[in-house]
Amino acid sequence: MNATRPYPIALTRLDRQRCVVVGGGAVAERKVAALLAHGAQVTLISPRLSTQLAAWHAAGRFAYQARAYRAGDLEGATLVFAATERREVNAAVAAEAHARGILVNIADDPDGSDFHTLPVVARGALQIAVSTGGASPALAALLRRALEGLIGPEYGQLAERLGALRAEVQARLPAAARPRFWRRLASEEALALLRAGDESGFEALLRRAWHEARAAGSEHEART
């Protein structure tokens, strides 16, 4: 296990990044599935493909080099996954990635990897990642399953509603009033309304939040 604590980070705009996966089996399949779900530009290198990977390739979902890995394959990559069943191949992929300054995940060498993918609870725009810092992937998976039962779809609905309001809030509410507005909506009351499917109740809460925030903003401006 690494002596330093991992630094959690969320990567955006993977649709602009080349991600290379070396390997064509079950591990590579999981890596490719996650990358495709986040819009990455995937290049896969392997002499053979699993049935699912072959189907995805036939559908044009990723670029494919039907051969063994060779030096130079990682040029232009942002992320690399060494996911073959051969330790020496994974080590060679990792060595090239490190030489090029590219972050690499090594399937059979967690301690030698630059990053790890995390178990995630996804609810629409909301994503909750779980990490034990490499101490116990099994515990991280257990925590993810526990969160699956606690975090309902209403959390994702609320995240999407709040995201859709961001531009309007920035344009119409003074800076001093915005925290009050967000706290009013990012609340148990809002979650309860969405959980119950009470759209009219949520819209009423939204109107009250606007009114209270604007009033607070006007009061702040009057004092300054």
Protein Blocks (a to p, Z undefined) as FASTA:
>chain_A
ZZbdcdddddehkllpccddedjbfklmmmmmmmmmnopacddddfbdcfklmmmmmnop
accddbdddehjlgoiabdcdfbfbfklmmmmmmmmmmnopacddfklmklpmbdcdddd
dehjbccdddehhmammlmmmmmmmmmmmmcfklmmmmmmmmmmmmmmmmmpcfklmmmm
mmmmmcfklmmmmmnopaklmmmmmmmmmmmmmmmmmmmmmmZZ
